[in-house]
Amino acid sequence: MLCIKVPVKEAEKVKKDLMKKDLFDKEHYIKKDKEHIYFPIKKKFKTKYKLVYKILKKKKATADLKTSLTKKMKKDDLEYLRRSMDIIGNIAILEIPKELDKKEKVIAKEVLKTSRNIKTVLKKGKHEGVFRTQKLKHLAGEKTKEADHKENNVVMKLDVESVYFSPRLSNDRKRIAKLIKKPEEILVMFSGCAPYVCVIAKNTKAKQVYGVEINPTAHNYALQNILINKLNNTGVFLGDVKHIVPKLNKKFDRILMPHPTAADKYLDVALKCAKKGAVIHYYDFQKEDETKKSIGKIKKACAKAKKKCRILRTVKCGQSAPREFRFCIEFKIL
């Protein structure tokens, strides 16, 4: 197997770089001696390190959940099985339909068997209240609801029950980070435990990234996550966006509004603190052919604030319900 030979002291840095460039071969185990680590790689590339060939053990493929449950559940029951799950750190959050309530423990234990990295399995609840949190039921594994989640070169600690967090927005966070090419002052409304704040601050040339969150628990985790990721160009504030943002007395180059069920109520705040030429990322739930409704909300708010805008793009950021999606409508203040 083709490997890159790296001194132990530099291993973590090189591994992150390989993962970022999609060069790391996850199908084989790493090899190590006293002074070096040998990372399996997908192809040859230019590097200051030596490329060598090593005999590496191949990882066993994990069994498909539905296949592994065929001997433990009836065929009719398997038709109701939802194989998709939210994975946050070592915690898996399952959506169990009511038809499978009596089988939830069986399903959860099988998830632990088939997913090597999962240590805890919880049952999904409904997102409710101002904090958008969900009540989660422990089904199997370690009895914890706190996770250390890794994505986009950052680590985030959070309690999955008391903090709103979606791992499915990882690609959206990465997408927005890639749009930032120069020093910008950025505001993230409804910032939670600071995933957008941390990803942007860590991976871009942003001058300063501010986050505002109303949930005290999420805010406390945000403070921890800024320290964990050693970020010095961030500021997070506890309170309602409508009360906190005016007190900041700042204008921003970019504003994120990742709260699809309530962002329209805060468009006036965003427009007041947006610089001329600022880009605003407005999130909304809509059916695929009805995004004009979201654009209508934006244009109505701009007209009321006596500001002109140009719609830049509409990006689908995941499904929220049958035939309904989370959209990010990006527009520029002229």
C-alpha positions as CSV (number, residue, x, y, z in Angstrom):
1,M,0.0,0.0,0.0
2,L,1.3,3.5,-0.9
3,C,2.1,5.5,2.3
4,I,3.5,8.8,3.3
5,K,6.2,8.5,6.0
6,V,5.9,11.2,8.6
7,P,7.7,12.0,11.9
8,V,5.5,11.3,14.9
9,K,5.6,14.9,16.0
10,E,4.2,16.1,12.6
11,A,1.7,13.3,12.2
12,E,-1.5,15.2,13.3
13,K,-0.8,18.2,11.1
14,V,-0.1,16.0,8.1
15,K,-3.2,13.8,8.6
16,K,-5.4,16.9,8.7
17,D,-3.9,18.1,5.5
18,L,-4.4,14.7,3.8
19,M,-8.0,14.6,4.9
20,K,-8.6,18.1,3.7
21,K,-7.2,17.3,0.2
22,D,-9.0,13.9,0.1
23,L,-5.7,12.0,-0.1
24,F,-6.1,9.9,3.0
25,D,-7.1,6.2,2.4
26,K,-9.6,5.4,5.1
27,E,-9.9,1.7,4.0
28,H,-6.5,0.7,5.5
29,Y,-5.1,0.9,9.0
30,I,-2.2,3.2,9.9
31,K,1.2,1.7,10.7
32,K,3.6,3.1,13.3
33,D,7.2,2.6,14.5
34,K,9.2,4.5,17.2
35,E,9.9,7.6,15.1
36,H,7.5,7.5,12.1
37,I,3.8,7.1,11.2
38,Y,2.8,5.7,7.8
39,F,-0.4,7.1,6.5
40,P,-2.1,5.1,3.6
41,I,-2.7,7.5,0.7
42,K,-4.9,7.2,-2.5
43,K,-2.3,8.4,-5.0
44,K,1.2,9.9,-5.4
45,F,1.6,13.7,-5.0
46,K,4.4,16.2,-4.4
47,T,5.5,16.4,-0.8
48,K,8.6,17.0,1.3
49,Y,8.0,13.6,3.0
50,K,9.0,10.2,1.6
51,L,6.4,8.1,-0.2
52,V,7.0,4.4,0.6
53,Y,5.2,1.1,0.2
54,K,4.0,-0.8,3.3
55,I,1.9,-3.9,3.9
56,L,-1.2,-2.6,5.7
57,K,-4.2,-4.4,7.1
58,K,-7.5,-3.6,5.4
59,K,-10.4,-2.5,7.6
60,K,-13.4,-4.8,7.6
61,A,-16.4,-3.2,5.9
62,T,-19.2,-2.4,8.4
63,A,-22.4,-4.2,7.8
64,D,-25.5,-2.4,6.4
65,L,-28.0,-1.8,9.3
66,K,-31.0,-3.2,7.4
67,T,-29.0,-6.3,6.4
68,S,-27.8,-7.0,9.9
69,L,-31.3,-6.7,11.3
70,T,-32.9,-9.3,8.9
71,K,-32.6,-12.1,11.4
72,K,-33.9,-10.0,14.3
73,M,-36.9,-8.2,12.7
74,K,-39.8,-9.2,10.5
75,K,-39.6,-8.3,6.8
76,D,-42.7,-6.0,7.2
77,D,-41.1,-4.2,10.1
78,L,-37.9,-3.6,8.1
79,E,-39.9,-1.6,5.6
80,Y,-40.4,1.1,8.2
81,L,-36.7,1.3,9.2
82,R,-35.0,4.7,8.8
83,R,-31.3,4.0,8.0
84,S,-30.3,7.7,8.0
85,M,-29.2,9.1,11.4
86,D,-27.6,12.2,12.8
87,I,-24.1,11.4,14.0
88,I,-22.6,14.0,16.4
89,G,-19.2,13.0,17.7
90,N,-19.7,9.4,19.1
91,I,-23.5,9.8,19.5
92,A,-26.0,8.5,16.9
93,I,-29.5,10.1,17.0
94,L,-32.1,7.8,15.4
95,E,-35.5,8.6,14.0
96,I,-37.7,5.7,15.1
97,P,-41.2,5.6,13.5
98,K,-44.0,4.7,15.8
99,E,-44.5,1.3,14.0
100,L,-41.0,0.3,15.4
101,D,-41.3,1.6,19.0
102,K,-41.2,-1.9,20.4
103,K,-38.0,-2.6,18.4
104,E,-36.1,0.6,19.2
105,K,-33.7,-1.1,21.6
106,V,-33.0,-3.9,19.1
107,I,-32.2,-1.3,16.4
108,A,-30.1,0.8,18.7
109,K,-28.0,-2.2,19.9
110,E,-27.4,-3.1,16.2
111,V,-26.2,0.4,15.4
112,L,-23.6,0.0,18.1
113,K,-22.5,-3.3,16.6
114,T,-22.3,-2.1,13.0
115,S,-20.9,1.4,13.6
116,R,-17.4,1.2,15.1
117,N,-17.2,4.8,16.2
118,I,-20.7,5.1,17.8
119,K,-20.7,4.8,21.6
120,T,-24.2,6.1,22.4
121,V,-27.5,5.8,20.7
122,L,-30.4,8.2,21.3
123,K,-33.9,8.4,20.0
124,K,-34.8,11.6,18.1
125,G,-37.4,14.1,19.4
126,K,-39.1,17.2,18.0
127,H,-37.3,20.5,17.9
128,E,-39.4,22.8,20.1
129,G,-39.3,26.2,21.9
130,V,-37.3,29.3,21.5
131,F,-34.0,27.3,21.9
132,R,-35.0,24.8,19.1
133,T,-33.9,21.9,21.4
134,Q,-35.3,18.3,21.4
135,K,-35.9,15.8,24.1
136,L,-33.8,12.7,23.4
137,K,-34.3,9.2,24.8
138,H,-31.3,7.0,25.7
139,L,-31.6,3.7,23.8
140,A,-28.1,2.0,24.1
141,G,-24.5,2.4,24.9
142,E,-22.9,5.0,27.2
143,K,-25.4,7.2,29.1
144,T,-24.2,10.6,27.9
145,K,-25.6,13.4,25.8
146,E,-22.4,15.4,25.6
147,A,-20.4,15.0,22.4
148,D,-17.1,16.2,21.0
149,H,-17.8,16.7,17.3
150,K,-15.2,17.2,14.6
151,E,-15.8,18.9,11.2
152,N,-14.1,21.3,8.9
153,N,-10.9,21.5,10.9
154,V,-12.7,22.4,14.2
155,V,-13.8,20.5,17.3
156,M,-17.1,21.4,19.0
157,K,-18.3,20.3,22.4
158,L,-22.0,20.3,23.1
159,D,-24.9,18.6,24.8
160,V,-27.1,17.3,22.0
161,E,-30.3,17.6,24.0
162,S,-29.9,21.1,25.3
163,V,-28.2,22.7,22.3
164,Y,-29.5,23.0,18.7
165,F,-26.9,21.6,16.3
166,S,-27.2,20.0,12.9
167,P,-24.3,17.9,11.6
168,R,-26.1,18.0,8.2
169,L,-25.2,21.6,7.8
170,S,-21.4,20.8,7.8
171,N,-21.3,21.2,4.0
172,D,-23.1,24.5,4.2
173,R,-20.7,25.8,6.8
174,K,-17.8,24.7,4.5
175,R,-19.5,26.3,1.5
176,I,-19.9,29.7,3.2
177,A,-16.3,29.6,4.5
178,K,-15.1,29.1,0.9
179,L,-16.9,32.3,-0.2
180,I,-14.8,34.4,2.2
181,K,-11.7,35.5,0.3
182,K,-10.6,38.6,2.2
183,P,-10.7,40.1,5.7
184,E,-14.4,40.6,6.6
185,E,-16.3,41.5,9.7
186,I,-19.0,38.8,10.0
187,L,-22.1,38.4,12.2
188,V,-23.7,35.1,12.8
189,M,-27.2,35.4,14.3
190,F,-28.7,32.5,16.3
191,S,-25.1,31.1,16.6
192,G,-25.7,28.3,19.0
193,C,-22.6,26.5,20.2
194,A,-20.7,28.5,17.5
195,P,-20.3,26.0,14.6
196,Y,-20.5,28.7,11.9
197,V,-18.4,31.1,14.0
198,C,-15.7,28.5,14.6
199,V,-15.6,27.1,11.0
200,I,-15.4,30.6,9.5
201,A,-12.8,31.9,12.0
202,K,-10.6,28.8,11.7
203,N,-10.7,28.4,7.9
204,T,-10.9,31.9,6.4
205,K,-9.2,35.3,6.4
206,A,-12.1,36.8,8.4
207,K,-11.1,39.9,10.4
208,Q,-13.7,39.3,13.1
209,V,-16.6,36.8,13.5
210,Y,-19.4,37.7,16.0
211,G,-22.1,35.3,17.2
212,V,-25.3,36.1,19.1
213,E,-27.2,33.3,20.8
214,I,-30.2,33.4,23.2
215,N,-29.7,29.9,24.8
216,P,-27.4,30.2,27.9
217,T,-26.3,26.6,27.6
218,A,-25.4,26.9,23.9
219,H,-23.6,30.2,24.7
220,N,-21.5,28.5,27.4
221,Y,-20.5,25.8,24.9
222,A,-19.7,28.5,22.3
223,L,-17.2,30.0,24.8
224,Q,-15.6,26.6,25.4
225,N,-15.4,25.9,21.6
226,I,-13.6,29.2,21.0
227,L,-11.0,28.2,23.6
228,I,-10.7,24.6,22.3
229,N,-10.0,25.8,18.8
230,K,-7.7,28.6,19.9
231,L,-9.5,31.3,18.1
232,N,-8.6,34.9,18.7
233,N,-10.8,36.7,16.1
234,T,-14.2,35.9,17.5
235,G,-16.7,37.4,19.9
236,V,-19.9,35.7,21.1
237,F,-22.7,37.3,23.0
238,L,-25.7,36.0,25.1
239,G,-29.1,37.4,24.4
240,D,-31.8,38.1,21.8
241,V,-30.5,39.3,18.5
242,K,-32.9,42.2,18.5
243,H,-31.4,43.5,21.8
244,I,-27.7,42.6,21.4
245,V,-26.9,43.5,17.8
246,P,-27.9,47.2,18.1
247,K,-25.7,47.5,21.2
248,L,-22.7,46.2,19.2
249,N,-22.8,49.5,17.3
250,K,-21.1,47.8,14.3
251,K,-21.7,47.4,10.5
252,F,-20.9,44.0,9.0
253,D,-19.6,42.8,5.6
254,R,-21.5,39.5,5.9
255,I,-24.5,38.4,8.0
256,L,-25.7,34.8,8.5
257,M,-29.3,34.1,9.6
258,P,-29.4,30.3,10.0
259,H,-32.9,30.1,11.7
260,P,-35.3,29.0,9.0
261,T,-38.4,29.3,11.1
262,A,-37.8,32.8,12.4
263,A,-35.2,34.6,10.3
264,D,-37.8,36.8,8.6
265,K,-38.6,38.4,11.9
266,Y,-35.0,39.6,12.1
267,L,-34.4,40.9,8.6
268,D,-34.9,44.5,9.8
269,V,-32.0,44.0,12.3
270,A,-29.8,42.5,9.7
271,L,-30.5,45.4,7.2
272,K,-29.7,48.0,9.8
273,C,-26.2,46.6,10.6
274,A,-25.3,45.7,7.0
275,K,-22.6,47.7,5.2
276,K,-23.2,48.8,1.7
277,G,-22.1,45.8,-0.4
278,A,-22.7,43.4,2.4
279,V,-23.9,39.8,1.7
280,I,-26.7,38.4,3.8
281,H,-27.3,34.6,4.0
282,Y,-31.1,34.2,4.8
283,Y,-32.4,30.8,5.6
284,D,-36.0,29.6,5.1
285,F,-38.0,26.4,4.8
286,Q,-39.9,26.2,1.5
287,K,-41.2,23.8,-1.0
288,E,-38.8,23.5,-4.0
289,D,-41.0,25.5,-6.4
290,E,-41.9,28.2,-3.8
291,T,-38.6,29.9,-3.1
292,K,-40.1,33.1,-4.6
293,K,-42.0,33.4,-1.3
294,S,-38.7,33.7,0.6
295,I,-37.4,36.2,-2.0
296,G,-40.6,38.2,-1.5
297,K,-40.0,38.5,2.3
298,I,-36.5,39.8,1.6
299,K,-37.6,42.4,-1.0
300,K,-40.4,43.5,1.3
301,A,-38.0,44.0,4.2
302,C,-35.5,45.9,2.0
303,A,-38.3,48.2,0.6
304,K,-39.4,49.0,4.2
305,A,-35.8,49.8,5.2
306,K,-35.4,51.8,2.0
307,K,-32.5,49.7,0.8
308,K,-31.8,48.1,-2.6
309,C,-30.7,44.5,-2.9
310,R,-29.7,41.9,-5.5
311,I,-30.4,38.2,-5.1
312,L,-27.1,36.4,-5.7
313,R,-28.2,32.7,-5.5
314,T,-30.5,30.2,-3.9
315,V,-28.9,27.2,-2.3
316,K,-30.7,24.0,-1.2
317,C,-29.2,23.0,2.2
318,G,-31.1,19.8,3.0
319,Q,-34.6,18.4,3.4
320,S,-36.7,19.3,6.4
321,A,-39.9,17.4,5.6
322,P,-41.5,15.6,2.6
323,R,-41.2,18.0,-0.4
324,E,-39.9,20.8,1.9
325,F,-36.3,22.0,2.0
326,R,-34.0,24.3,3.9
327,F,-32.9,27.0,1.5
328,C,-30.3,29.7,1.9
329,I,-31.1,32.8,-0.2
330,E,-28.0,35.0,-0.5
331,F,-28.4,38.6,-1.4
332,K,-26.3,41.7,-1.6
333,I,-27.0,45.2,-0.3
334,L,-26.5,47.7,-3.1
